[in-house]
Amino acid sequence: MTQDTLTIVDNRTNQTYSLPIENGAVRATDFRPIKTDPRDFGLMTYDPAFMNTASCRSSITFIDGDRGILEYRGYPIEVLAEHCTFLEVAYLVLFGELPNETELKSWMQEITHHTMLHENTKKFMEGFRHDAHPMAMLVSTVAALATVYPEARNIHDPSNRLLQIRRLIGKMPSIAAMSYRHSLGFPYVYPDNDLSYAANFMNMLWKMVEPKYAANPVLARALDILFILHADHEQNCSANAMRSVGSSHADPYLATAAAAAALSGPLHGGANEEVLKMLDEIGSRENVPAYVKKVREGHGRLMGFGHRVYKNYDPRAKIIKWTAEQVFEVTGRNPKLDIAMELERIALEDDYFVQHKLYPNVDFYSGIIYQAMGFKPEMFTVLFAIPRTVGWLAQWQEMLLDGEQKIARPRQIYTGHRARQFLPIEKRVPLAVTHP
Ligand SMILES: CC(C)(COP(=O)(O)OP(=O)(O)OC[C@H]1O[C@@H](n2cnc3c(N)ncnc32)[C@H](O)[C@@H]1OP(=O)(O)O)[C@@H](O)C(=O)NCCC(=O)NCCS
């Protein structure tokens, strides 16, 4: 008869242990009673970078990386991208169900209501250097919102949490647009609440002297789809940062700033910026085979390729490729697309990439669309952070309401010295001698 247990024999002691298996997992704390003697700390699991450790139970996002499936609250990403608006999906991700018409209308009003930033925040942003990276401005400004809304610290009050969630989703495009205008030296544009979430963002980015900004509907829809695709992605590096910082009961602005900081790295959300740099470096289709060869020989990585979870085509990359075609009908074709498609074609036929199961990820094509829309590569990760704020907040709230969660605090395997003899300063050997 099969049993949902794992039997372990500790060869050090010849003791046998039986550990329950639940949801295809054993609890790491169940290893602790496995000891060589009563003073022993007990067996730990060692898993740098969480390669095989589930840190939570979650009902927000499902990914089957081998089959290239992504679902938010059980709905396939393809269906949501085709039929929903971003705010509709944001509601789904946060509250678990798609809104009906009345719910959606009031949700849209609630978010719109919070798009304005305090004038002090504007002044704060004016203090950044003219060439500050927009992502660094975004991270700092989101953190600074904690000074504007001190009541946000009251994270155990559900209605207060909801207020901060609405504020963050409402204000994120405003901060992003201000960071963009700041880098160009243009005056900031106030939100226009008649417009949709994406169209209003475009208004704050690109309105100049016209009395009312009219967003191109194809570009506004493309941006909305890109926002849907980036809304959440389960326990990625930034969601993990959000949960980890949030687990100390830090306020949501500071936790979101931490998550955005995690997103900024080139191995995470910063990859789309790196893809564009890589395509610039390649320069033309003819140079693609030589570039792929170089990567195969261990010189650098193909940015926008590979994923910790997807070992198949990233379903978001497929939708982005389709969206790119719509965008290019308005903006004209970005010549980088040809290089990217050639890169994808050659890489997907190359033994190295096939064997390593390296497929294009979401960042591979998103940057090409953003560039065609007129964004500089430095803005790409900021564009990622706007929708991902929804996912971070959903993960944060789920973590707070999960009775099994505590402050995140991993164990370590200590490899340093112990109980060393203290040396007075005159007897110490210079570091350069001990560690040349
Ligand atoms: C996303 C990423 C960080 C996942 O990393 P990971 O799960 O830790 O996988 P690893 O870094 O251990 O890579 C596994 C193997 O594939 C190779 N590999 C992974 N991504 C690669 C890439 N983009 N180009 C070339 N080789 C790659 C590694 O060199 C390694 O090879 P080895 O086993 O022969 O040493 C990684 O694929 C990457 O750096 N991609 C480029 C950056 C990017 O696009 N990030 C956006 C993610 S949405």
The ligand as a Gaussian input file, in Angstrom:
#p B3LYP/6-31G(d) Opt

LIG

0 1
 C       16.934000      33.854000     -15.767000
 C       18.220000      33.204000     -15.247000
 C       18.842000      34.139000     -14.200000
 C       17.842000      31.870000     -14.576000
 O       18.980000      31.386000     -13.996000
 P       19.093000      29.987000     -13.235000
 O       17.792000      29.308000     -13.113000
 O       19.846000      30.261000     -11.981000
 O       19.945000      29.127000     -14.241000
 P       21.522000      29.071000     -14.286000
 O       22.099000      30.437000     -14.227000
 O       21.969000      28.072000     -13.253000
 O       21.739000      28.466000     -15.721000
 C       21.663000      27.075000     -16.005000
 C       22.546000      26.798000     -17.184000
 O       22.048000      27.484000     -18.339000
 C       22.992000      28.465000     -18.791000
 N       22.247000      29.678000     -19.090000
 C       21.180000      30.152000     -18.397000
 N       20.714000      31.249000     -18.989000
 C       21.496000      31.482000     -20.063000
 C       21.507000      32.487000     -21.056000
 N       20.597000      33.453000     -21.054000
 N       22.455000      32.431000     -22.010000
 C       23.359000      31.440000     -22.009000
 N       23.404000      30.464000     -21.104000
 C       22.485000      30.471000     -20.125000
 C       23.964000      28.680000     -17.638000
 O       25.227000      29.095000     -18.080000
 C       23.993000      27.319000     -17.012000
 O       24.801000      26.498000     -17.800000
 P       25.697000      25.311000     -17.151000
 O       24.732000      24.445000     -16.388000
 O       26.305000      24.644000     -18.336000
 O       26.661000      25.998000     -16.251000
 C       19.214000      32.937000     -16.404000
 O       18.597000      32.109000     -17.372000
 C       19.727000      34.224000     -17.046000
 O       20.705000      34.792000     -16.561000
 N       19.078000      34.682000     -18.145000
 C       19.455000      35.945000     -18.763000
 C       18.837000      37.089000     -17.997000
 C       17.351000      37.187000     -18.202000
 O       16.864000      37.145000     -19.314000
 N       16.615000      37.344000     -17.094000
 C       15.183000      37.563000     -17.137000
 C       14.435000      36.476000     -16.486000
 S       12.700000      36.723000     -16.716000

